[in-house]
Amino acid sequence: MLDFPRWKRVAIWGLLGILCALAIPTFVPERYTNQWGAIPHPRVNLGLDLAGGSYLLLEADTADLANTRLETKRDEVQAEFRRATPRIEIGDISIRDGQLSFLLRDPSKVDAAREALLKITGGGVGTTGQREWDISVIDTSRFVLKQTEAGLKQAVDTAMGDATEVVRRRIDELGTKEPTIIRQGDSRIVVQVPGLQNPQALKDLLGKTAKLEFKLVDQAGSQDQAALAQNRAPIGSQVLPMETGTGRIAVRRSAIIRGEDLVDARAEINPQDGTSWQVGITFNAAGGRRFARVTQENTNKPFAIIVDNKVISAPNINEPILGGRAAINGGFTAESSNQLAIALRSGKLPVNLKVVEESTVGPDLGQDSINAGVTASIVAVLLVVIFMFLTYGRFGAYANLAVTINVLVILGVMALIGGTLTLPGIAGFVLTIGTAVDANVLINERIREEQRRGRGTVQAVELGYKEASRTIFEANATHAISGMVMLIFGSGPVKGFAVVLLIGIVTSVFTAVTFTRMLVAQWLRRTRPQHINI
């Protein structure tokens, strides 16, 4: 019991000292810690309910996703039939009522067409082993492709997983601290950004699908104003609106370049006039070669730069563009060009997202919560300190020192891991303060019991710590299991509570058992008391 070598004492004091020091920057205003230079200054981040900020609930447009899948499948069907040997000729191909249909020009090629469709649909079965596409033949030569419910559900699940990551990358580009981005249900994403008081910029950024396409302009179709007004275009083309909201233009359906061909996008000043803003984009090797080839073959023809099915601009190809770079001009401001660059750089959203709920928490409300939490913590600490000292004397004082250090250690650990403190986290903090002395109560009561049995001072203390420690570890193990369940399956406030609870369990056991045992051992070694009042 009294064998606490110097190296162990130094290690315990050193570890606690470092963790307590890590908590210091949290109490210092950020404007001062930013001036510390190379000195590490991690701090506990405050959640939305404490720091204020913006909350958005985004919902996926699943109907648009289903239509996009049909359009993609249409392009795959046309490409596969062109590659077939002999070539499979088809007539009209259309998307209507949630299904894709087309007519074979030669009914004798029904079997070949079916084989080709099974190839591009994976036999109609997706990666989950469930059928994703139903293929049927009507009137011997008309094929109909329809998405199954299981196929669409899997597509939504995959799209939402990808969309969550795209949203996270876009928000990270804004430089915000500790945003919370989590899926909610099958088709929703919750976004919480502490410290952001104006959610409009965030909404504008997340509202962009950032589906970038370069397409050749259908010059003949663009001249037919009557057809454009009725949204009619020649076969193989489509009518799209201009970003400015004035006018429409006909473009080829096949894209020259897509967003997947980009490797970078940056907001920059237009070098031609030195004042306007543009978005400079860089293609990958394959995209650069394709763009160079198309611009060589279509010199003196216009092409459209399209973002989210709106034509930003339709410049003329004056000469081949061979450098693997291009620029998007469209009357941008510095902010709008930067937003578009971020959206393109972070990747396109696989599904359209719309804001269905939003709220803003003001910093004053968050400060009120912090003040209430601090007050509750101080009251809890004072009551615990008074109770422990009056009940256990010197041993209560050791427990009080352990509780005080435990509070700082929890903050230090949270700062070290970049944790976020929320209002439920403060509740967990206060709860931890109250339960942190449970271990010392068990130890002290066991020491009292051993003294009543006639044990000597050292033996009573040694058995008190030894026998109580088993109960302490078992009790905290059950608490830790509950905390892990909340951390894994919970979200938002529940997870914030679980983080503080788990950290508090580990640190309180260490300070209440190991740290106080070291203090008691040093006191016993130094004074050799014959009897202790506890």
N, C-alpha and C positions, 0 to 999 in steps of 0.2 A: 504493500500500500504506500509506504513512504519512499519507495524506490522510483523516483522521478528524475532520471539523469538530466544533466544540463542540456544536452542536445535536444531532448524531447521538449523541455521547457522553452528553449529558444525557438524550436519549430512551431510550437503552438502559439506563442506570443507573436512570432513573425507572420504566421498565416493570418491570424486575426487582425494584426496591425495593417497588413496589406489590404485585406478586404474592407476594413473600416476606412482606410485612406481612399479606396475607390468610391466610397459613398460621398466623400466631401464635395466633389464637383456638382452633385445633384442639388446641394443647398446653396450653391453660388450662382448668381445670375449668369445666363449664357453669354451676355455681352462681355463679361469679365473673363470667363473661361476661354473664350475664343482668342484672347490675347496671351494665353499661356504658351503659345508656340509649340515646341517639341514635347512639352510636358504632357503626358497622357491625361485626358480629362473625360473619361466615359461618364455618362449620366443616364439616369432612368428616364426613358421617354414617357410622356403623359398621353393617355388614350384620348379618344374623341370626347368622352364625357367629362374629362378634366381640363384638357387644353383647348376645348372648343374645336370646331372644324365642320366638315361637310359629310353628309351621309347620302348615299344614292343607292337605290334599288333598281337594278337593270333587269329587263326581261327580254328574252330572245324571241325574235319573230320566226316561229317554227314554220309558218306557212310559206314565208319567203325562202327558208332553207329547203323545204320540199321542192319548191319551184326551181331553185338553183340546182338541185340534184338532177332534176329532169333536164334542164338545159345542158348540164355537163354530160349527161348520158346521151343526149341528142348529138352533141359534137363527137362523142366517142363512136356512136353508131355510124355517122357519116364517114368518119376517118377509117373505121374498120372495113366498111363496105367498099371504100375506094381502094384499099390495099388488097382486098380479096382477089383471088385468081381462079376463074375469071371474075372480073369486076361485077359487083351486085348493084344493079341500077334501081334506084327508088324514086318515087314521085314525091308528092307533097308529104312533108314531115311536120307534125304540129304537136303542140302541147295544149291540152284542154281538159278541164275537169280533173286535174291531178293525175293525168296519165299522158304518156307519149305514144303517138301512133304514126304509122307511115305505110305507104302502099308500095308493094313490089311491082316493078314494070314487067317482070317476067315471072309469072306464077310458078314456073317449073323450078325456080331457085329457092323455094320455100325451105327445103331442108338445109341448104347451104346458109341461108339467112339465119335459120334457127341455131345452127352450129356457131355462127359468128356471134350471135347475141349471147349464147351460153358462155362463150369465151370472155366477152367483155363484162358480163355480170357475174363471173365466177360460178357459173351454173345456177345463178339466182340465189346462191347461198353465201352469206357474209362470213367474216372472221369469227363470229360468235357461234357459227354452226346453224343459225336460223336463216330461213329464207328471207331475202331482202327485196327480191323482184319477182313479180308474177309475169310470165310471158304467155300471151294467148294469140291465136290466129282467128281472124274473122273473115268470112267470105273468101276463103282459100288463099288470099294474097295480102290482106291487111293485118299487120302486127300491132299489138297493143302491149306496152310495158307499163306496169303499175307498181308503185312502191307498196310493200307490205307494212303493216303496223309495226312489226318487230324491226324491220329494216330502218324505218324512219326514226323509231325510238333509239336505235343504236347510233344513227347518224346525229341525232340531237345530243346524245351523251358525249360523243366524240367532239362535236363542235363546241359544246359548252366547256369541255376540258381545255381545248385549245384557246377558246375565247378568254377564259380566266387568265391564262398565261399572257395573252396579248395585252389584256387590260393591265395586268401587273407590270409588264415592261413599259407601257405608256406612262403609267403613274410614276414609276421609278425614274423615268426620263425627266419628270418635272422637279426632281430633287426633294420630294416630300419625305418626311421622316415617319417610319413605322406605319405605312398604310396597311389597312386590313382589307384583303380581297378574298372572299370565300364564296363558294357555290351555295345556293339555297334552293333545295328542291331540284326538280328536273331541268328547269329552264330559267333560273334567276341567279344573279350575282349581286352580292352585297359589297359595297365599296365604302369604306370609312377612311377619311384623310384628315388626321388631326392637324390643327393649325391653319387649315385652308378655309377662310371665311367667305370667299366668293366662289361658289361652285359652278358658275357659268362657264369659265374656261375649262374646267374639268368635264362638264357636260358636253361642250363642243368637241373636246378631244375624244371622249369615249363614244360620242355619237357618230363619228366617222368610221365607216367600215374600212376605208383606205384601200378599196379595190381599184388598183391602178391598171389601166390598159392603154396601149397605143394601137389605134386602128386607122386604116386608110379611109378617107372620106369617099363616099359614093357621090361623085360630082353630079351625075345625071339625076339621082334621087333627090339631091339637095336643092336642085333648081325647080322641082315641082312643088311649089308652095301649097297648092291645094291638097296634095297628098300628105305633105308634112303636117298640115293643120289637122288632118284626120288620123295622124299617127300611122300612115301607110308608107311602106318602103318596098323597093324591088326585092325579089327573091334573093336571099343571101345577105340582105342588109337589114338595118334596124334604125328607127328614129330615136334620137336622144335629145334632151333639152340642153341648152347652154347654161353654164353656171351663173351667168349674169341674169338669167330669168327671161331674157328677150330672145325669142327665136328658137328654132329647132334645126337639127342637121341630121342627114342620113349618113351612116357609117357602115362599113363591112362588119359582119358578125365575127369573123375570124380576127383574133388579136395578133398584132405583130409582137408586142411585148406585154408581159404581165408583171404584176408586183413581185412574183417569185423570182424574176430575173434581176432584181435589184440587190446590190450589196451595200449601198449607202445612199442617204438623202440628207442634204443640209440646206438650211436657209442661208441665202447669200444675196449680196447686192448685184444687180444686173450690171455687168461690166460695160454694156453698150451706152447706158445713160448715167451710170454712177449714182442713181438716186432710188430707183424702184427696187422692190424685193422680188426674188424668184426662188424656186427650189431646185437646186442642182442635184441631179441623180447620177449614180454610177452603176452600170450594168455588170453582171458577171460575164465570164468569157463567152458562154453560149449566147446570152442575150445580146452582148456587144456584136458578135458576128452576125446574128440574125438581123439586128437593127441596121448594121452596115449594108448587108445584102439587100434588104428591102428598100433602103433609101437610095441605093445605087440603081435599082430597077424602077424606081418611081420618082425620079428627079422631076421637079417642076409640078408635082402633084401635092395636094394638101393631105395631112394626116391629123387625126384628132387625139388629143391627150385627155383621157377620161378618168375621172375619180368618182367612184360611187355612182356610176351611170349618169354622170353629168359632164358635159364637155367643158373643160377648163379653157382650152384654146385649140385652134385648128390652124397651125402654121403651115406654110408652104415649104416643101423640101427643095431648097435652092441648090443644094449640092449634097453629095453623099456624106453621111456623118459616120466617120470611121473611128473615132477616139473612144468609143464605149461610154460616152457621157452625153447627157442631154439636160435641158433646163425646162422647167414648167413656169410659164409666165401667165398671170391672170389677175393683175391688179391687186397683188397681195400687200398687206401691211407686214411689219416685222413680226407681229404676234401671229397672224394667220399663216404666214410662210413657215414659221417655226413649228406651229401646231401640225401643219400638213407634213413637214419633214419628220417629226416625231412619229406620226401615225404611219407613214410609209416605212420608216426605219424599223419600227417595232413589229411590222407585219400586218397583213390585212386580217380583219375579224372574219372568222368563217361563217358568222351569222350576224344579222343585224340586231343591234341592241337598242332598246328604247327605255327611257327613264320613266318608271311607273310610280316612284315615290322618292321624295327628297326632303331633307331637313338640314338646318344649320344650327349648331350649338355655339352660342356666343362665348367669348372668353370670360365674361363676367360670371356666367352661370357655372362654367368650369371652375373658376376661382372659388366660388361659394362652396362647391363640392370639396375642393382641396381644403379649404378652411374648416369645414365640418369634419372631414376625415382627420386632419391634424388635431383638432380639438378632441375628438373621440380617442385618438391614439394617446394623447397626453393624459387624459383622464384615466384611461385604462392602465397606463404605466404607473401613474401615481397611486392608484388604488391597489395595484398589485404590489408595488414597492412597500407601501405602508403595511399591508396585510402580512407580507413575508417577513418584514423586519420585526413587527410586533409578535409574531408567532414563533419565529425560529432564531431571532437574535443574530449572532455572527453568521450562522449558516444561511439565514435569510438575506443578510447583506451580500454574501457571495452569490446567491441566486439572483438578487437584484442587479448586481454587476453583470452577470451572465445575460440577463434579459436586455439590459441596455446595449451591451455589445452585440447581442443577437439582432436587434433592430438595425444597427449599422451594417452588420454583415449581410443581412437580407438585401438591403439597398445596394451594397457593394457588389453582390453576386448578380443582381438584376442589371446593374450598370455594366458589368463585365460582359454579360451575354446579350446586351442590347435589348433588355426586356421592356415591356410597356406596362405602366401602372394605370389601371382603370378604377372606376368607382367600386365595382365588386372586388377588385384587387385590394383596395383599402380595407374593405370588410374582412377579407382574408388576412390582411396585415393585423388588424385589431384582434381577430380571433387567435392568430398565432401568438400575440403578446400574452393573451390570457392562458393559452394552453402551454406556453413555453415553460412555465414554472410547475406544471404538473409533474414533470420528472423529478424536480427538486423536492416537491411535497412528498412523493413516494419514497425518495431516498431518505429524507429527514425523518419521516415517520418510521421507516424501517430501522434507522439508527436508534431512535427512541425505544423501539421494541427490543432491540438487542441490549440496550442499557438496562431495561427492566428485567431482562433475563440474567443480569449479572455479568455481562461481558465487560472486558476492559475497554478503555477509550479507543485505542487503535483497532482492536478486534471488532468493536461495535461499528466503527466507521467503515472498516474494510468489508464486513459482511453486509452492512447497509447498502453500500454501492454495488457490491457483487450481486446480491439477491434482487435488488430493485431494478438493476439494469436489464435483467431478462424480461421482466414485465414491461419496462419502458420500450424496449426494442420491439416486442410483439405488438404492443398497442399502437406504436407509430407505424409499424408495417401495415396494419389494417387501414390506418389513415392514408398511407401512401398509395395503397391499392385503389382506394376511393378517388384520390387525387389523380391518379393515372387514368382512370376511366373517364373522369371529367375532362382531362386534357386531350385524350384521344378522340372521344366522341362528342365533346362539347364544342361550342363555337362562341365567339364574341365574349360577352360578359362571363359566361361559365368558364371559358378557357383562361381568362384573366384571373379569376378567382383561383383556379387550379394551379396556375404557375406560382403565385405567391404562396399558396398552401404547401406545395411540394418543396419549394426552397426553404420555407419556414420549418418544415418537419426535419430536414437534414441539419440545418444550422442550429435549431433548438436542441436537438439531441446532442450535438457536438458540444455546444456551450454549456448545457445543463449537466451533462455527465462528465465529459473529459476535462473541460475547462475548470469547473468547480472542484472536481476531484484533485486537479493539480493545485489549486489554491488551498484546499483543505490539507493536502499532503505537506505543502510548504509550511503551513501554520503549525501542524502537529510536529514536524521535524524541528521547527525553531523553538517552540514553547514547551513541548512534552507535557501537556496538561494531564492531570490525574482524573479529571472529570470534566465533562462538557455540558453546558446548559443549552438544551435544544428543545 
